[in-house]
Structure formats: structure tokens, C-alpha cells
Amino acid sequence: MKIAIGIISMFLGLLVLLQSCTVGTASHMLGEQAAADAGAVGMLVGALYFVGGAFSFGLPVVAMVVFAVASLLALAAGASGNFSDMTVWAVVALILAVGAFFAWRSARKAKVATNHA
């Protein structure tokens, strides 16, 4: 589960980063400041997806926190600007945070089971 979350989040991080870079640049060129700001926050969210994916391999609790922060930032960016796709990325980050929690919990249960055996 850790590996799946890591690979999926890194791939989605690339998508979020590219989409947000495109939206931010195009909005800045058109003079839409709110959408340009949401695009900048989206680039940060994309970077957080990468960080969360990297931490999911070894420290799923840290990945869970990083994904939760990414979800909150994406939700704020989606609500404040014209970049409503950030709301979708917020839900995806929340799903990844829940997945990281279950990966941590299953690893902890496996560790306890091997200690008792």
C-alpha cells in the first residue's frame, strides 16, 4: 500500500504541478489575479504531493500530514479563485492522506504481530 500511494501521488503531483503552472501563467497573462494566485498555490500543492509521496515509502504518518496540508491549501485555492479544479485535487489529497493512515496502521499491526510471535 505504501508503494502504491507513493507512486500514485508522485504521478498526480506532476499533473497538478503542470496544470497549475499552465493556469497560473495563462491567468497572469490575461490579468486574472485571483486565478493566477490559485495557480501559484496549486504549484505548491503539486510539490506537496511529491513530498508526501516520498515520505509514504518510509514514514506514512508524515505523508498523512503532508497530504492533509495539501488538501487544505487546495481547498482554499479552489474556493477563492477561478481555478475550481483545485477542489478536486483537495479531495484526492484527502484520499491519499486516508490511504497513508491505513498504510501506517497496517505496518504497525504487522510489527506488533512479529514482536508477539
ABEGO torsion letter per residue (X at the ends): XAAAAAAAAAAAAAAAAAAAAAAAAAAAAAGBAAAAAAAAAAAAAAAAAAAAAAAAAABAAAAAAAAAAAAAAAAAAAAABABAAAAAAAAAAAAAAAAAAAAAAAAAAAAAAAAAX
